[in-house]
């Protein structure tokens, strides 16, 4: 599949089976934890169904002016993705050939921003240019975990990213996912700090598995406390009846 723009010829071709992908390590432990936490929430909420691809650090491919370009965002979400044969392992993703353009891509900044803001059009293009001008991803998120700074850019009618303003709760609506995205501060597993989280349309924060377990534990404790209070009330009432010479009913 080929798409021509004013300056670019973009071809969507599957990555050759013998293509050797760069295996660069993640920059820090935060990146995989943040990515896994975003996916966990969606999975527990039952929002990952057939045809949805959520992947951290997976190469998204496009051939630009006959040159293969691969960028691996820290997290992306795409719909209508074709299933692979049972024995095949997905190594990369080519939009428009294997499924929709990602509804959202995210980059988690390390100590200093680099390619995430690059609009370099020459080969290899910068990430910003690739997401905006080649892929045309509707929403591009840049998150700085250390400071909890969240930047959300949306593609406008002219095909350019425009910075979005959060709602009164400090969250951003992500239409392609059907949820709000925002920053939350707290502890999960071994990491304390800022996290990205999802909220539904009613403003309810979607929970991680450990949080759901803790909520259920608290609910059981409250129910047990209420049952104990009811038992004690019944015993007091029975004692008062006996003191008045009335045998309470069994």
WOCORUR-V406109 format. One record per residue. N is the residue number from 1. PHI is phi as a letter, one per 30 degrees, with the letter a starting at -180 (999 if undefined). NEAR is the number of other ideal C-beta (glycine too) atoms within 10 Angstrom. Layout:
n->N phi->PHI near->NEAR
n->N phi->PHI near->NEAR
This chain:
n->1 phi->999 near->10
n->2 phi->b near->10
n->3 phi->b near->13
n->4 phi->c near->9
n->5 phi->c near->12
n->6 phi->e near->4
n->7 phi->b near->8
n->8 phi->b near->15
n->9 phi->c near->12
n->10 phi->c near->19
n->11 phi->c near->18
n->12 phi->c near->16
n->13 phi->b near->13
n->14 phi->d near->13
n->15 phi->d near->16
n->16 phi->e near->9
n->17 phi->d near->7
n->18 phi->c near->5
n->19 phi->d near->13
n->20 phi->c near->6
n->21 phi->d near->12
n->22 phi->d near->7
n->23 phi->c near->5
n->24 phi->d near->8
n->25 phi->d near->6
n->26 phi->d near->15
n->27 phi->d near->13
n->28 phi->a near->13
n->29 phi->d near->10
n->30 phi->d near->20
n->31 phi->e near->19
n->32 phi->d near->15
n->33 phi->d near->19
n->34 phi->d near->22
n->35 phi->d near->22
n->36 phi->d near->14
n->37 phi->d near->19
n->38 phi->d near->22
n->39 phi->d near->15
n->40 phi->e near->17
n->41 phi->d near->22
n->42 phi->d near->18
n->43 phi->d near->12
n->44 phi->d near->15
n->45 phi->d near->14
n->46 phi->i near->7
n->47 phi->c near->16
n->48 phi->c near->15
n->49 phi->c near->8
n->50 phi->e near->7
n->51 phi->j near->13
n->52 phi->c near->17
n->53 phi->c near->20
n->54 phi->b near->19
n->55 phi->b near->21
n->56 phi->c near->19
n->57 phi->h near->15
n->58 phi->c near->19
n->59 phi->d near->19
n->60 phi->c near->24
n->61 phi->c near->22
n->62 phi->a near->23
n->63 phi->c near->16
n->64 phi->c near->20
n->65 phi->h near->11
n->66 phi->i near->7
n->67 phi->c near->11
n->68 phi->d near->16
n->69 phi->c near->19
n->70 phi->b near->18
n->71 phi->b near->22
n->72 phi->c near->19
n->73 phi->d near->26
n->74 phi->d near->24
n->75 phi->a near->26
n->76 phi->b near->28
n->77 phi->b near->23
n->78 phi->b near->23
n->79 phi->c near->15
n->80 phi->h near->12
n->81 phi->d near->19
n->82 phi->d near->9
n->83 phi->d near->12
n->84 phi->d near->11
n->85 phi->e near->6
n->86 phi->e near->5
n->87 phi->c near->5
n->88 phi->c near->9
n->89 phi->c near->6
n->90 phi->d near->13
n->91 phi->c near->14
n->92 phi->a near->17
n->93 phi->b near->22
n->94 phi->c near->19
n->95 phi->d near->21
n->96 phi->i near->15
n->97 phi->c near->14
n->98 phi->c near->19
n->99 phi->l near->18
n->100 phi->d near->16
n->101 phi->e near->20
n->102 phi->e near->28
n->103 phi->d near->18
n->104 phi->a near->21
n->105 phi->b near->25
n->106 phi->b near->24
n->107 phi->b near->26
n->108 phi->c near->24
n->109 phi->d near->21
n->110 phi->c near->16
n->111 phi->d near->9
n->112 phi->b near->5
n->113 phi->d near->12
n->114 phi->b near->13
n->115 phi->d near->15
n->116 phi->e near->21
n->117 phi->c near->14
n->118 phi->d near->15
n->119 phi->c near->13
n->120 phi->d near->13
n->121 phi->d near->14
n->122 phi->d near->7
n->123 phi->d near->10
n->124 phi->d near->16
n->125 phi->d near->23
n->126 phi->d near->19
n->127 phi->d near->22
n->128 phi->e near->19
n->129 phi->d near->22
n->130 phi->d near->25
n->131 phi->d near->27
n->132 phi->d near->19
n->133 phi->c near->20
n->134 phi->c near->22
n->135 phi->d near->24
n->136 phi->h near->15
n->137 phi->d near->26
n->138 phi->e near->18
n->139 phi->b near->24
n->140 phi->c near->23
n->141 phi->c near->23
n->142 phi->b near->20
n->143 phi->b near->24
n->144 phi->c near->18
n->145 phi->d near->21
n->146 phi->d near->12
n->147 phi->c near->11
n->148 phi->i near->14
n->149 phi->c near->12
n->150 phi->c near->20
n->151 phi->c near->17
n->152 phi->b near->23
n->153 phi->c near->19
n->154 phi->b near->18
n->155 phi->d near->17
n->156 phi->c near->9
n->157 phi->d near->6
n->158 phi->c near->6
n->159 phi->i near->10
n->160 phi->b near->11
n->161 phi->d near->20
n->162 phi->b near->11
n->163 phi->d near->8
n->164 phi->c near->14
n->165 phi->c near->6
n->166 phi->d near->15
n->167 phi->d near->12
n->168 phi->d near->5
n->169 phi->c near->10
n->170 phi->i near->11
n->171 phi->c near->20
n->172 phi->b near->20
n->173 phi->d near->17
n->174 phi->c near->19
n->175 phi->d near->11
n->176 phi->d near->16
n->177 phi->c near->19
n->178 phi->i near->12
n->179 phi->b near->21
n->180 phi->c near->23
n->181 phi->c near->22
n->182 phi->a near->19
n->183 phi->c near->19
n->184 phi->b near->16
n->185 phi->c near->9
n->186 phi->l near->11
n->187 phi->b near->9
n->188 phi->b near->18
n->189 phi->h near->10
n->190 phi->c near->7
n->191 phi->c near->15
n->192 phi->c near->10
n->193 phi->l near->16
n->194 phi->c near->20
n->195 phi->b near->23
n->196 phi->c near->21
n->197 phi->b near->21
n->198 phi->c near->23
n->199 phi->b near->18
n->200 phi->d near->13
n->201 phi->d near->9
n->202 phi->d near->6
n->203 phi->j near->10
n->204 phi->d near->10
n->205 phi->d near->15
n->206 phi->d near->18
n->207 phi->c near->17
n->208 phi->d near->17
n->209 phi->e near->11
n->210 phi->d near->11
n->211 phi->d near->15
n->212 phi->d near->13
n->213 phi->d near->11
n->214 phi->d near->12
n->215 phi->d near->11
n->216 phi->d near->10
n->217 phi->d near->10
n->218 phi->d near->10
n->219 phi->d near->10
n->220 phi->d near->10
n->221 phi->d near->10
n->222 phi->d near->10
n->223 phi->d near->10
n->224 phi->d near->10
n->225 phi->d near->10
n->226 phi->d near->10
n->227 phi->d near->10
n->228 phi->d near->10
n->229 phi->d near->10
n->230 phi->d near->10
n->231 phi->d near->10
n->232 phi->d near->10
n->233 phi->d near->10
n->234 phi->d near->11
n->235 phi->d near->11
n->236 phi->d near->10
n->237 phi->d near->11
n->238 phi->d near->14
n->239 phi->d near->11
n->240 phi->d near->11
n->241 phi->d near->13
n->242 phi->d near->11
n->243 phi->d near->8
n->244 phi->c near->7
n->245 phi->i near->6
n->246 phi->c near->10
n->247 phi->d near->8
n->248 phi->d near->12
n->249 phi->d near->6
n->250 phi->d near->3
